[in-house]
Amino acid sequence: MLTIQNLKSKIAQSPYQAYVYSYPHKTAYRPLTPPVYLPELWAQQDRQALFLYIHIPFCEMRCGFCNLFTTVSHNEDFMSQYVSTLQRQAQRMKAVLGDASFARFAIGGGTPTQLPIQHLETILNIAENTMGAKLQKIPISVEVSPETATEDKLKLLRSHAVDRVSIGVQSFIDSEVLATQRRQSTTQVEATLTRIKEMEFPTLNIDLIYGLPGQTVNTWLQSIQATLRFQPEEIYLYPLYVRSLTGLGRTDQEWDDIRLACYRQGRSLLLSEGYTQVSMRMFRRLEEGQSSNLSPSSPSSPPSPVYCCQADGMIGLGCGARS
């Protein structure tokens, strides 16, 4: 029974701790009795506006705030085996799906651009040639990092119609980045962002995190101002979640007050700079005459089926991905 005292206790707890990164959440699943034959199950679903997601579980380092399904690996043979296995999984899934159309495609992780360029190209070919996604006609988003978004990989993504690049900068203050166990420098980040802008991707998204160790409201606003210099179409403002089994999760510090102040002032700054708030975290810059209902993946994507996450299906390939 939930008493008033218990309720007050729950409200007093930090809202930045009880968080598990998983879409959909594991509680959405249940045993099926009797088991359902997968081709029959998909045959009953609307397969004309699916979301295709491919998970790449490799990073150059594990950030102190991260609890995603990823591993630090620089072993090219291991990566090659993973990509080959993913190819086999795609072939099996396509046979199960039959006739299907994809409305969106995303490669996440991990860090997809951690892959050697030939394997990254294979992933794009799996989406197009094996799964049948029409890459030239649908929004495509790829996660990159400052260390791995090299010119040749960005050119490859652009040549395969990728129209949204999302990069986790987190902070433009070197000491704050170091506190999260990331190796990147501000100079490196700025060079990477300049490279991405020169490639003319329709949508650049930059992720920032507030509530980092040592961060103040002033340094947080400095990071947002630095971000605005690159005029990204999207900016995500994430609170630092203190998660168990992560580097930062082993600390006892509490940053709730500063996180709330950062959120409020960061939000005000972005609104004053012409950004529209789409969700608690997401802010989008609209060009003159653009509708705020435009697909977030790309302001200039060709017409395609509209994907609704509450009604349409998702096909997830790779470990850590769910269909």
C-alpha positions in Angstrom: 0.0 0.0 0.0 1.4 3.4 -1.0 1.2 5.7 2.0 1.6 9.5 2.0 5.0 9.1 3.6 6.1 6.6 0.9 4.8 9.0 -1.8 6.8 11.9 -0.3 9.9 9.7 -0.2 9.5 8.8 -3.8 9.0 12.4 -4.9 12.1 13.4 -2.9 14.3 10.9 -4.8 16.5 12.0 -7.7 14.6 11.8 -11.0 17.9 11.2 -12.7 18.7 7.7 -11.4 15.9 5.3 -12.2 16.6 5.0 -15.9 17.2 2.1 -18.2 18.1 2.7 -21.9 16.0 0.2 -23.9 13.4 0.6 -26.6 10.9 -0.8 -26.2 11.5 -1.5 -22.5 11.9 -5.2 -21.5 8.6 -5.1 -19.6 6.9 -4.8 -23.0 7.7 -8.4 -23.7 6.0 -11.6 -22.4 6.1 -15.3 -23.1 3.9 -16.5 -25.9 2.0 -19.7 -25.2 1.9 -21.5 -27.5 4.9 -20.1 -29.4 4.0 -18.1 -32.5 5.7 -18.8 -35.9 7.5 -15.6 -36.8 6.5 -15.5 -40.5 2.8 -15.9 -39.6 3.1 -13.2 -37.0 4.6 -10.7 -39.4 2.1 -11.7 -42.1 -0.6 -10.2 -39.9 1.2 -6.9 -39.4 1.2 -3.7 -41.5 4.6 -3.8 -43.2 4.4 -0.8 -45.4 6.0 1.8 -43.1 8.6 0.0 -41.0 11.6 1.4 -39.1 14.9 -0.4 -39.9 17.5 -0.1 -37.2 21.0 -1.7 -37.2 23.0 -1.8 -34.0 26.8 -1.5 -34.1 28.1 -2.4 -30.6 31.7 -1.0 -30.9 33.2 2.2 -29.3 36.7 3.6 -29.0 36.1 4.0 -25.2 33.2 3.5 -22.8 32.0 6.8 -21.4 31.4 7.1 -17.7 27.7 7.7 -18.1 27.0 4.9 -20.7 25.1 1.7 -20.1 24.3 1.0 -23.7 24.9 -2.4 -25.3 28.5 -1.7 -26.5 32.0 -2.9 -26.1 35.4 -1.3 -26.6 37.0 -3.2 -29.5 39.7 -2.3 -32.1 39.9 -5.9 -33.3 39.1 -5.8 -37.0 38.7 -9.6 -37.3 36.1 -9.5 -34.5 34.3 -6.6 -36.3 34.4 -8.6 -39.5 32.8 -11.6 -37.9 30.1 -9.4 -36.4 29.2 -7.8 -39.8 29.1 -11.3 -41.4 26.8 -12.5 -38.7 24.6 -9.5 -39.1 24.4 -10.2 -42.8 23.1 -13.7 -42.1 20.6 -12.3 -39.6 19.3 -9.8 -42.2 18.8 -12.6 -44.8 16.8 -14.6 -42.3 14.7 -11.6 -41.3 14.0 -10.6 -44.9 12.8 -14.1 -45.6 10.5 -13.9 -42.6 9.2 -10.4 -43.5 8.4 -11.0 -47.2 7.1 -7.9 -48.9 7.8 -4.9 -46.7 8.6 -1.2 -47.1 10.7 0.9 -44.9 9.9 4.5 -43.9 13.1 5.2 -41.9 16.5 3.8 -41.4 19.0 4.4 -38.6 22.4 3.0 -37.6 23.3 3.4 -33.9 25.3 1.8 -31.2 27.9 2.0 -29.9 29.6 4.0 -32.6 28.8 2.9 -36.2 31.8 4.9 -37.6 34.1 2.9 -35.3 33.8 0.2 -38.1 36.5 0.2 -40.8 35.1 1.9 -43.8 34.6 -1.4 -45.8 32.5 -2.8 -43.1 30.5 0.4 -42.7 29.8 0.2 -46.5 28.7 -3.4 -46.0 26.1 -2.3 -43.3 24.7 0.2 -45.8 24.5 -2.4 -48.5 22.7 -4.8 -46.1 20.0 -2.2 -45.5 19.6 -1.6 -49.2 20.3 -4.8 -51.0 19.3 -7.4 -48.4 16.5 -5.7 -46.5 15.2 -3.7 -49.5 15.3 -0.3 -47.9 15.2 2.5 -50.6 18.0 4.6 -49.2 17.6 7.4 -51.7 13.9 7.9 -50.7 13.8 7.6 -46.8 15.3 9.5 -43.9 18.6 7.9 -42.7 20.3 8.8 -39.4 23.8 7.6 -38.4 25.6 8.1 -35.0 29.2 9.3 -35.2 31.9 10.4 -32.8 34.5 13.1 -33.0 37.3 10.5 -33.2 35.8 8.3 -35.9 33.9 10.8 -38.2 36.7 10.9 -40.8 36.4 12.5 -44.1 36.3 9.2 -46.1 33.6 7.8 -43.8 31.5 10.9 -44.0 31.8 10.9 -47.8 30.6 7.3 -47.8 27.6 8.1 -45.7 26.7 11.1 -47.9 27.0 9.0 -51.1 24.5 6.5 -49.6 21.9 9.3 -49.0 22.4 9.6 -45.2 20.7 12.9 -44.4 21.2 13.1 -40.6 24.4 12.8 -38.7 24.1 12.7 -34.9 27.2 13.4 -32.8 27.6 13.1 -29.0 29.7 16.1 -28.1 28.4 16.3 -24.5 30.5 19.4 -23.6 32.9 21.9 -25.2 34.8 22.2 -21.9 37.8 19.8 -21.9 37.8 19.2 -18.1 34.1 18.3 -18.1 34.6 15.8 -21.0 37.6 14.3 -19.2 35.4 13.7 -16.1 33.2 11.4 -18.2 36.2 9.4 -19.2 36.1 10.5 -22.9 39.4 11.3 -24.7 38.1 13.9 -27.2 39.4 17.5 -27.1 37.5 20.6 -28.0 39.9 21.2 -30.9 39.1 17.8 -32.3 35.4 18.2 -31.9 35.4 21.6 -33.7 37.4 20.1 -36.6 34.9 17.2 -36.9 31.9 19.5 -36.8 33.5 21.7 -39.5 34.0 18.6 -41.6 30.4 17.5 -41.2 29.1 21.0 -42.1 31.3 21.1 -45.2 29.7 17.8 -46.4 26.3 19.5 -46.3 24.3 16.9 -44.5 20.7 18.2 -44.4 20.5 17.6 -40.6 23.3 17.8 -38.0 22.3 16.9 -34.5 24.5 17.6 -31.5 24.0 16.0 -28.2 25.0 17.9 -25.0 24.8 16.7 -21.4 24.1 18.9 -18.3 24.9 17.9 -14.8 28.5 16.7 -15.5 31.0 16.6 -12.7 32.5 20.1 -12.2 30.0 21.7 -14.6 28.4 25.0 -13.7 25.5 26.8 -15.3 27.9 29.2 -16.9 30.1 26.5 -18.4 26.9 24.7 -19.6 25.8 27.9 -21.4 29.3 28.2 -22.9 28.9 24.7 -24.4 25.5 25.7 -25.9 27.0 28.9 -27.3 29.8 26.9 -28.8 27.3 24.5 -30.3 25.3 27.3 -31.9 28.4 28.4 -33.8 27.8 25.4 -36.0 24.1 26.1 -36.6 22.9 22.5 -36.1 19.4 21.7 -37.2 18.8 19.7 -34.0 20.2 19.9 -30.5 19.5 17.4 -27.7 19.9 18.4 -24.1 20.3 15.4 -21.9 20.5 15.4 -18.2 23.3 13.3 -16.7 21.7 10.1 -15.5 23.6 8.4 -12.7 23.2 4.7 -13.7 24.4 1.7 -11.9 27.3 -0.3 -13.4 28.8 2.8 -15.0 31.9 4.8 -14.1 29.9 7.7 -12.8 27.5 5.3 -11.2 30.1 4.5 -8.6 30.1 8.1 -7.2 27.9 9.4 -4.4 27.5 13.0 -5.7 24.1 14.6 -6.3 23.6 17.3 -8.9 19.8 17.6 -9.0 19.7 21.4 -8.3 22.3 22.4 -10.9 20.7 20.1 -13.5 17.4 21.8 -13.1 19.0 25.2 -13.4 21.0 24.1 -16.5 17.9 22.8 -18.1 15.9 25.9 -17.6 18.6 28.3 -18.7 19.6 26.1 -21.6 16.0 25.9 -22.8 15.6 29.6 -22.6 18.8 30.2 -24.6 17.8 27.9 -27.4 14.3 29.3 -27.6 15.8 32.8 -27.9 18.0 31.6 -30.7 15.0 30.5 -32.8 14.9 26.8 -31.9 11.5 25.1 -31.3 11.2 22.6 -28.4 9.9 19.3 -29.7 10.3 17.3 -26.5 12.0 17.6 -23.1 15.3 16.9 -24.7 15.0 17.8 -28.4 15.2 21.3 -29.9 14.9 21.9 -33.7 15.9 25.0 -35.7 13.3 25.7 -38.4 14.1 27.5 -41.6 11.8 30.3 -42.7 8.5 28.8 -43.9 9.2 25.3 -42.5 6.5 23.5 -40.5 7.2 22.4 -37.0 5.6 19.1 -37.8 8.3 18.3 -40.3 10.0 14.9 -39.9 12.9 15.3 -37.4 15.2 13.2 -39.5 15.7 15.6 -42.3 14.2 18.9 -43.4 14.7 18.0 -47.1 14.1 14.3 -47.3 12.0 13.1 -50.3 8.4 12.1 -49.7 8.2 8.8 -47.9 5.8 6.8 -45.8 5.2 8.4 -42.5 6.4 6.3 -39.6 4.4 6.4 -36.4 6.3 4.8 -33.4 3.0 3.9 -31.7 1.5 2.1 -34.6 4.2 0.9 -37.0 6.8 -1.8 -36.6 10.5 -1.7 -36.1 13.0 -4.3 -37.5 16.1 -4.4 -35.3 19.3 -6.1 -36.6 22.4 -6.8 -34.5 22.9 -7.6 -30.8 21.1 -5.2 -28.5 18.5 -4.4 -31.2 14.8 -5.4 -30.9 12.1 -5.9 -33.4 
